[in-house]
Amino acid sequence: MTPRQKMLIGSTLLVIGFLCMLVLIVSQANAYPAANDTQWKAHALRWHKTEVTQDSRYQKMRVALGMKRTKKLTKIAWHTVTVDGVKTMSWRQYGAACKKRAVHLRDYSVPRLHRRLTHPGGSGGARWKPLALYVGWTRAEWPTVLFIMAQRGGTGESGGNPRAINPRPPYCRGLMQLARGWYSGAWAIHGKHKAFDPLDPEANLRAAEGIHDEQGWYPWRVY
């Protein structure tokens, strides 16, 4: 064997050894982490929190629409990792499962039901019952809410029209005909001065529910 051939073989073996080392490093980097991997654990818990928040909204919307609750939250997943022959938790796998469902809820399921609540179609006040239940009105309070919304003509109420406007003082607007002091933020609701769009049905019903919590039916005392 000539010196040139020996050098070629040595170079080839060196390259092969380098590639094997590189493959080993990459495989270890992509391996499932052990239970004490704080980085993957923090990542998993962040997505778990997001999933809990989105799932809570989703289940609340389903109940308001008269639908049954769906499956429970993602359970902690386990993956067999060889660490002294002990089965350890894979925070990476659990985080991926939580992220998948959280993103699906956030980008598809929740917006789809939210649109059904805020754009019910039809006319009149009865169509707003699911949205009213979603923002916090109780089933016992709903008949009175419907009665207030259903008024027309001289009473100046909305008749179930979310864009109803009373041009006379106190310039009431929206489904529950809230006065300008409320939607401009001049008057506090639950101690907060916050302006909102009174023609947004969800914002209007939510603000009215807060007003009712503090003052009862007094702001609508004409009834």
PEBEL-V775394 format. One record per residue. N is the residue number from 1. OMEGA is omega in whole degrees, 0 to 359 (none if undefined). BURIAL is b if it has 9 or more other ideal C-beta (glycine too) atoms within 8 Angstrom, else e. Layout:
((N	OMEGA	BURIAL) (N	OMEGA	BURIAL))
//
This chain:
((1	184	e) (2	177	e) (3	180	e) (4	179	e) (5	178	e) (6	180	b) (7	179	e) (8	179	e) (9	179	e) (10	179	e) (11	179	e) (12	179	e) (13	179	e) (14	178	e) (15	179	e) (16	179	e) (17	178	e) (18	179	e) (19	179	e) (20	178	e) (21	179	e) (22	178	e) (23	180	e) (24	180	e) (25	181	e) (26	181	e) (27	178	e) (28	180	e) (29	182	e) (30	182	e) (31	177	e) (32	183	e) (33	177	b) (34	186	e) (35	184	e) (36	178	e) (37	187	b) (38	181	e) (39	180	e) (40	178	b) (41	179	b) (42	178	e) (43	181	b) (44	183	b) (45	176	b) (46	180	b) (47	175	b) (48	179	b) (49	178	e) (50	179	b) (51	180	b) (52	181	b) (53	181	e) (54	180	b) (55	178	b) (56	177	e) (57	183	b) (58	181	b) (59	179	b) (60	177	b) (61	180	b) (62	179	b) (63	180	b) (64	180	b) (65	179	b) (66	180	e) (67	178	e) (68	175	e) (69	181	e) (70	184	e) (71	181	e) (72	179	e) (73	179	e) (74	179	b) (75	179	e) (76	182	e) (77	178	b) (78	178	e) (79	183	e) (80	177	e) (81	183	b) (82	175	e) (83	184	e) (84	177	e) (85	182	e) (86	178	e) (87	184	e) (88	181	e) (89	176	e) (90	178	b) (91	179	b) (92	180	b) (93	180	b) (94	178	b) (95	179	b) (96	179	e) (97	178	b) (98	181	b) (99	181	b) (100	181	e) (101	180	b) (102	180	b) (103	178	e) (104	178	b) (105	185	b) (106	188	b) (107	183	e) (108	189	e) (109	181	b) (110	178	b) (111	181	e) (112	179	e) (113	179	b) (114	178	b) (115	177	e) (116	180	b) (117	187	b) (118	177	b) (119	187	e) (120	182	b) (121	180	e) (122	181	e) (123	180	e) (124	185	e) (125	185	b) (126	183	e) (127	183	b) (128	182	b) (129	179	b) (130	180	b) (131	179	b) (132	178	b) (133	181	b) (134	183	b) (135	173	b) (136	176	e) (137	180	b) (138	177	e) (139	179	e) (140	181	e) (141	186	b) (142	180	b) (143	179	e) (144	176	b) (145	180	b) (146	179	b) (147	179	b) (148	181	b) (149	188	b) (150	183	b) (151	181	b) (152	170	e) (153	189	e) (154	181	e) (155	178	e) (156	180	e) (157	197	b) (158	186	b) (159	181	b) (160	179	b) (161	184	e) (162	182	b) (163	179	e) (164	181	b) (165	174	e) (166	184	b) (167	182	e) (168	177	e) (169	8	e) (170	174	e) (171	181	b) (172	183	b) (173	171	b) (174	185	b) (175	182	b) (176	177	b) (177	180	b) (178	181	b) (179	184	b) (180	179	b) (181	179	e) (182	188	b) (183	176	b) (184	181	e) (185	180	e) (186	179	e) (187	185	e) (188	172	e) (189	186	b) (190	177	e) (191	182	e) (192	175	e) (193	184	e) (194	179	e) (195	177	e) (196	179	b) (197	183	e) (198	179	b) (199	173	b) (200	185	b) (201	180	b) (202	180	b) (203	181	b) (204	180	b) (205	180	b) (206	179	b) (207	179	b) (208	178	b) (209	177	b) (210	177	b) (211	179	b) (212	178	b) (213	184	e) (214	189	e) (215	183	e) (216	181	e) (217	185	b) (218	180	e) (219	177	e) (220	190	e) (221	178	e) (222	181	e) (223	none	e))
//
